[in-house]
Amino acid sequence: MNYKVIKNFLPKKVHKEIQTIMTAGNFPWYYCDSGGDPTDTERYYFIHIFKTHEKINSDFWNPIMVPILERFQPKEIYRVRGNLTPKEEKNYESSAHTDEIFKHKVALYYVNTNNGYTLIEDKIKIPSIANSCLFFDGHLSHKAVSQTDEKIRVNVNITYI
């Protein structure tokens, strides 16, 4: 299985700036019903769209995305979004999915540490550790797993080629 985790992905000062911005009360998060599974009427999460296709949609592109993207320099970026998951009573697994139908790669940058995680192919458990970045082939199915210990779980999901 092709995946890699880089710990201490950004300099501590840069990571702290990103974390402060994305967890501030004035950062624009948008409600998504269902927690990734349309049949789930109990779960929900929030997203922030940084970029879709060719269009940057966020005023926060420069302070958040530029340092992350400069670190690994993808050839072409398809979509970038932030995810915020509220605390659950138990670790809830989203449905298994791939982010796109075409050949792509995924980078998941973890903004805060919590006991949620990413589960790849129902085999590989990647913990949510602040300032780490998970890279994997986009054809691998994965699940987002909510946290029970922190009020929020925040990450940045980048699909690229």
Phi, psi and omega in degrees: 000132186263103175207161180208141175243130175247117177277158182049051187298320180242159173304145185306318182297318180293315178300315181299322177297316178297313180299317180297316180297311187285344179251006178285154181293343180258008177282130185282105175253145183238133185294134173235123180282148167094352177062026178094349179238112184302338180274349181274112182264000182259326187271155174203166175204179181233147179231159170228117181275114175275318183205139169230135181049244184262000191248124171280126186249007189231137172289351182261012181304307185297309183288336183256306190279324182303312179297323180294312184290327177296331182290325181237353171045070177293150180293313180216131180259129179265309183212144175223128177215149172268147177236135175233119180250127177286159179300141178240163176286334175221163178289109180265131177266130171291171175289151178295138183202165165244151187285330181220165179268343180265169180294126182202174174238161181232137169239129177242113178262123183269121185275324179226160179268136178196177181268013169283172181197175173250132180248116181260126177054029182057021183232319188254120181257116180253113182290153176277098179242124183309138177066025170250157181226128179260131175241133177205161177292133185293345179283348179282128178287148181212164180228143169269135181240123184290167183254159177241352188256333182243153182299325181222153171241123184234131173214168176242126181254121181241120171257131186210172178240000000 
